[in-house]
C-alpha cells in the first residue's frame, strides 16, 4: 500500500477540496512535543487537521475516560457514575460497568498515541486506523465503499461509546481479531463541540483498510452516475472549519501606557513578529519558539485555543503599549475548571522588563480569576534559572510548593528543574484587592 496512491485516489473520488483523513498509531517515541490537553483529547484535533502531528500519553491526556479508552490507565472509579448520573448517557452506573466489562478495553503496550493527517506520514506501517471527518455526503461514499465487498450486517457499526472509544478503542479491538468492521462515531454529545455540526467520524481499522485500499477504485466512488452527482455537490459545499470567537475581547488597563487585551485570531501576525524579532532571547526559556516558523503556525495555535467551548475556554491576553504594539503575552493553561484551578503563564519582551508590567498583569488577572471565574487555586511554574520569572510570584505572595526535577526540556536540549508556586483565592482577596 502506498500513501501517495491512496491520497491521489481519495482526492479523485471526493474532490481536491476534501479534508484528508487522519492516521493514528502507538509507539514508544514521541513524534512531536505535545502540551497537556485539558478535557477531551479531541480538543487538540484542530492542530492535526491543520497539518501538525500530536503525541498523546498518560501525562498529556487529562480526561479519565480518554486515558482509559486509549489504554493508558484502568477505568477511574468515578467514570460509571459520571457517565450515568452526570451525563445521563446510561440509565444506571451498573449499565456503564456492564458495557465496560463487555467491551474489554485493551491496555496500551506503548507510551504514546499519535495522530497525524495522512499526508504527514510516510508509510501505513504501524498504523492502527484511519479516521475520516465526514459530512453526510462523504459518509454516503465511505459507507457504500465499506459495503462493496462485505455483506455482513455489521460491516458498518455504530456502537455506544465516547468519541475516543468509537475511534481508538474499537479500531484496536478490531485489529486484534483481524476483523472487517468499520465504525461510525462522534454521536457522544461530549465530543461534538470540538467539530462542526455536520461532521461525524468514520474509522477504518487497519485490518479492514488493507482490504478496502484495493477495492476503492472498483467501488461506486469511481465512474458511476450516482456518485458523480454527489461529488459535484461536494465541490460546491466543502466542509467549513469554524472558529468560535468571543464577540467582545476582554481588556484591562494596567498602566497609563499598558493595556491587557484578549487575543483574537487577527493578532497572529503581531505575535509571530514579536517572537521572531526576539527569537534568540525568548528561546532560552520558551521551547515552543523553535517550533514557530510562520504566521500560519501561530494562526493554527490560536485556532486550537479559540475553537473550544466557552466553558473550557482559556483566554490569552496580549500586553499592548499605547502605540498598539505587542509587548508580551499572559494567559491560562492546564486549567481544571471542575476543581476551580488554573495556571498562569507569561513572557515579556526584554525592552519592557523591569517596569513592573508583568507583576501588575499577573496581579490583575488573579483578581479577575477569583472574582469573575470563581477560581480557588492559581499556579505558576518557573524554570529555576529564570530569576525574572520567579520574582513575580514571590513578589505577589505566592507560596513556593516545591521543585519539579527535570520538569521541562529546553531548546538547548537540557532539562531544567521547575519551581512551583501557588496562591489560593482567600489570599488573593486579602492581599491583591
TAGISUL-V392097 format. One record per run of one state. SS is the DSSP state (hx for helix, st for strand, lp for the rest). FROM is the first residue (numbers start at 0). TO is the last residue. If there is no record, write none. Layout:
[[SS	FROM	TO] [SS	FROM	TO]]
This chain:
[[lp	0	1] [hx	2	13] [lp	14	20] [st	21	26] [lp	27	35] [st	36	36] [lp	37	39] [hx	40	48] [lp	49	52] [st	53	55] [lp	56	59] [st	60	60] [lp	61	62] [hx	63	68] [lp	69	77] [hx	78	85] [lp	86	91] [hx	92	102] [lp	103	110] [st	111	116] [hx	117	119] [lp	120	125] [st	126	133] [lp	134	134] [hx	135	146] [lp	147	154] [st	155	156] [lp	157	161] [hx	162	175] [lp	176	180] [st	181	184] [lp	185	187] [hx	188	191] [lp	192	198] [st	199	204] [hx	205	217] [lp	218	223] [hx	224	235] [lp	236	249] [st	250	254] [lp	255	256] [st	257	261] [lp	262	263] [hx	264	275] [lp	276	277] [hx	278	281] [lp	282	285] [hx	286	290] [lp	291	293] [hx	294	305] [lp	306	308] [hx	309	311] [lp	312	314] [st	315	320] [lp	321	324] [st	325	335] [hx	336	338] [lp	339	339] [st	340	347] [lp	348	348] [hx	349	351] [lp	352	355] [hx	356	371] [lp	372	375] [st	376	382] [lp	383	385] [hx	386	394] [lp	395	397] [st	398	408] [lp	409	413] [st	414	423] [hx	424	430] [lp	431	432]]
